[in-house]
Amino acid sequence: MSAWYVIGYNLALLIARLFFRYRVLHRERLIDRGPVILAMNHESYFDPPLAGIACRRAIYYLARKTLLTVPVLGPILPKLNVIPVDQDGGDRSALKALIRVLRAGHGVLVFPEGSRTLDGNLQPALPGVGFVIAKTLAPVVPMRIFGAHRALPRDGGKLRFCPITVVVGEPIHFTAADLEGKGRAVYQQLSDRVMSAIAALQIS
């Protein structure tokens, strides 16, 4: 981890523990070396840092390129492993960025649903994560966050200091046999498999 990442990691961890009674269940299931896709449901803006501090390794995140123009925060983001994505390039530029990072042996965070939930419920998976899996065959660790939607809902509701828990699932390892078929249908099947694994995770 870079010095900036270590600072951000520890600051996020401190805030999470102090204000949200943050905890991680089954942390031992995380993969600490080599390429890995961390696939999590998307409840709030809190999700990326809360997924990141669940890991003992540095991971990479995607963010809109326009965020790099934000005063103070913008110049720091690349030092925190944030990969800027040009929205004009659409989803494909984001997917290509993920593939490059995975092929370099790093871990990445993805949200199969694409966008934050409006009501706190899980949404259907989009084919994007399936495309990344097909191109890299990187193992996927499903993760599910509970409480982040209540803490900071998408609809602009007020911030609440409530408990947040991240549950880590067993890694999913894909093989060439999982890629039989054509194009988008295969990508969707892979994404659905990941989303089903996320949905199966519960606090226990």
Secondary structure, 3 states (H helix, E strand, C coil): CCHHHHHHHHHHHHHHHHHHCCEEECHHHCCCCCCEEEEECCCCCCHHHHHHCCCCCCEEEEEEHHHHHCCCHHHHHHHHCEEEECHHHHHHHHHHHHHHHHHCCCEEEECCCCCCCCCCCCCCCCCHHHHHHHHHCCCEEEEEEECHHHHCCCCCCCCCCCCCEEEECCCECCCHHHHCCCHHHHHHHHHHHHHHHHHCCCCC
